[in-house]
Amino acid sequence: MKVDQLIKRLENVKTDEGERRKIAEYLVRKLGVKNSVPLRYYIMMKDKKIYDTGSYEKLLKSNKISPDDAYVYVFVLDVYHPASYYFPSLVDRHILLYAYLSKLGFESNDSYRIVPATGLKYVSMIFLYLGNNHVVVEITDIGTVAINMKLPTLVHDILDTKQIDDYKVEDIASQLKSQKLFAGYDFGKAWEIPNSYYEDHDTSLAKEVEAIRDAYDRIFRPYRLVYDLNTKRFIPT
């Protein structure tokens, strides 16, 4: 598939905010409980069944599920830094890449993080922030993020293959990281600056943080929910 064809297909995917809210609420209750999930990478199917990616791949190879029925790529993690609370998708650039490559039908030769999941529509970050016992969940549309982060161009030379090695994933991730998409900052700096602002109380960074936030919202267009584990309620963000 050519890059322009891939971009056109991604652009035609519509995002429904109501649907994303339902998915976010469901995932929080299923995967957002402290110490409830030892693994990190999951696939939620269209029928709402959730499999860790290792189990998903085994079911796929036994023809018990279809890659077209995959719907949400999910990453779960306990986090400690405030930048992770406010900017979940900046924590690890690999997650977006894993989800995107999975949507394209790739299979990793080295791990279970990239699995054929052509039906994927969303990628979700679910973070337990230990600072206040909140669970933060963001749902982003894979097609939107892919276009805004120029992923079709970054993977154009491997579109005719089906399997991918870790070294190639790292090469693409390095190119992704080097892009200064966040108000002139790359992934690393766009995470470090808000963290210095929130954790070290460096108020001189206020303008930079606001600019990064604007770029973050424009690129990811995330749907965000916060769940309080103490009160068992969703709270305003």
N, C-alpha and C positions, 0 to 999 in steps of 0.2 A: 504494500500500500504506500502511495506517495504521501509526502508530508502535507500537501495542500488538501488531499482527500481526507486525511486523518483529522486535520483542523476543522474542516467543514462538518464532519460527522460529530465531533465534539461540540461544536457550536449549536447544533440542532437539538441538544439535550436540554430539556426544560427543567427548572428547579422549582419545587413546590415547598413553600415555607411551612405550611401546615403539616406536610408529610415529614419534613425534617424534624419538626417539634415532636411528633409521635415517635419517630425513630430515636431521638435523643432521650426522651423519657423512658422508653423501653430499655435502651442500652444501659442507662444509669442504674435502673433497678436490677438488671441482669448481671452487669459486670462492674458496677461502681461501688460495691460493698467492700469495706476494708478487709484485706487478707483473704478475699473470697476466690481470687483467681491467681494461680501461680505462674501462668503464662502471659504473654503480652500481645500476641498477634492472633487476630480472629477474622473470620468471615461470617457475616450475617446474611442469610439467604432471603429470598423474596417471601418465603413462608415463615420468616422470623426465627428459624432455627439458627443456632450459633455454634460454629465449630472453631477450635483452634486450627491454625493453618496446617499443622501436621496431620490432624485427623481429617481435615477437609481434603487434603491431597490423596490420602488413602481411599476415601470414599469416591473420589473422582476417578481414580485408577481402576476401581472395581465397578465403575459405571452405575453407582448407586445415587449419584447426584450429577447435575449438569453444570458446567461452568457458566452457562447462560442464566442460571437461577441465582448466582451470587449477586449481592446487592450493596453491601457496605463492608469496606475494609476497616477494621477496628484495631486501634493501638491503645493498650491500657498500661498505666504507669503511676507509681507513687512519685510525687515531686516535692521539692523543698524550697525552691527559689521562686520569688514572686513573679519574675518574668514568665515562668512556666504557667502561672495562674492566669496572667493577662494575655499572653501570646502563645497558646499551646502549640500551634503549628510551626513555631520557630525552634522548638526543642530539638527536633531531629529531622533534618532534610531528607533522610533516607526513607521515612515513612511514606511521604507523598510519592516518592519514586517507586517504592515497593508496590503501592496501590496502583499506580499508573501502568507499570509493567505488567502487573497481574491482569489489569483490564485489557491490555493488548494481547493477552494469551500466553505470556512468557512463563517459563518454568525455570527455577534456579537449579543449577547443577550442584550448589553448595549448601543450600539451606531451605527451610520451609517458609521463608518470608515472602517469596515470590512464587505464586501458584496461578495456574490458568483460571481466570475468573472474569470472563468476558462480559458478564452481565452487570458488573460493578457500576454503580452510579455515584456513590458517596464514599468519602473517607472520614472516619471519626476518630478524634482524640478524646480519651477519657482519662482524666488525671485526678488522683486523690491528692489534694494539696494539704499536707500535714500541718501547715501553719494555723489553719482554722477548721480543720476537719470538714472541708467542703470538697465535693466532687464537681469538677468542671468538665463539661462535655461540649465539643464543637463538632458540627457537621458541615462539611464543605463538599461542593460538587466537584468531582474529579475532572470533568471536562473543562469547567471554568478555570480551575487552578492550573491545569495542564497548559492551556492557552496563555494565561497570564504569566506563567513562569517559563514559557517557551520550550516546554518539554518535547513537543513533536520534533522540533529542530535538533534537540540534544540527542534524540534516539534515532534519527533518520537513517543512520548507517547500519542499524541492526533490525530494521523492520521486516526483513525477509527471513529472519531466523526464528526459532521457537524456544531455544534454551539460552540461558545467559549465565556467565560465571561471575563470581564475586568481584574479580578484578575489573571487569567491564562495568559492573554496577558502581564500583568506587570511582571509576573514571568519569562516569556520567554525574555522579553525586558531587564530585570535585568541580565539574563545570557548573553545576547548579549552584553550588555554594559561592562560586566566584562572581556570580551575577549580583550587581549592586541594585537590587530592585526596591529596597526599602529606604526611600528618601536618600539615596546615595550610599547606603550601607549594605553589606552582604549579610547572609544568614547569621553568622557569628556575631558581628557587631550589632545587628538589629536585636539580638537577644541580650547581649551584654549591657547595652546602654539602658534599656528599661530596668534591668536587674540592679544596676548601680543607682538608678533613680529611686526604685521602690525599696531595695534592701539597705543601701548605704545612705539613703536620704540625700542624694546629691541633687538638690533642686535646680542647679545650674543646667541640668539636662532636660528640663521640662519641655522646651520647644522641640528638641530632638525626639523625645518620646512621643509627642503629639504627632509629629511628622511621620514617624515610624508607624504609629497606630493608623493614621490615614491610609498609608500605603498597604499596611496589613489588611485592613478592611476592604480595600479596593481589589487586592490580589486574591484573597481567599473568600471574600463575601461569606463569612461564616455565620451559621446559626448557632447561638451559644445559650446554654442553660447551666445554672449552678444549683447543686443539690446539697442541702445541709444534712450531714449524717446524724447530727444531734437531735434535730427537730423532725427529721424524715420528711422535709418539705423542700420544694423548689423555691428559690428566693430571687428577687429582682437582680439583674446584672447591670 
